[in-house]
Each structure stands twice: as structure tokens, then as C-alpha cells.
Amino acid sequence: MAITTTEISKVSLGNRKMIIGKSVISGGTDTGDVEVSIKNIESFTPTINNANDLAVSTNETFPLKDTAVTVITEGNDRTIYWTAIGY
């Protein structure tokens, strides 16, 4: 299992940050941890890459006092885009 994450954009929202990113899940798996550069994640919204992909969800309760969010896809080797908000 391997997850490669790239931050696309980071915006300050007062004392909070909004990060938009892309994560590629590979290695024949459908679950993994997406590392986010904020320590207290208040929301995390994953989105599928295109209409041919299946659903993606998280396995977390928010707010999350961690930098890793576990994501679950309905299929192996997927690319997801996500938005995280926190501080």
C-alpha cells in the first residue's frame, strides 16, 4: 500500500486553514491514511477523480486531533481529491 499526497492549494481563513489536495492510492489497496499538514482537522471532504470511479469516504470522527485521515475507496488504486479545514 502506498499513498502519495500533494497539496494543491492552502488558504488562510482567519485562524483556520483550508487545504485542497490530491492523493493517489496504489499498491492494490482500497484504504489508507492521507497525511494533511494541519494538526486539528475539523472537516475533510474527499471527492472521486472522475465519473467512472466509485465512492470514497473517511473512517474518522471529526474534529480529529491528528494529521492523518483514513480514507476508504470502493476499488483499488484510485486518485482522490480532497478539502481539509482545521488549524
Buried (B, 14 or more C-beta within 10 A) or exposed (E): EEBEBEEEEEEEEEEEBBBBBBBBBBEEBBEBBBBBEBEBBEEBEBEBBEEEBEEBEBEBEBEBEBBBBBBBBEEEEBBBBBBBBBE
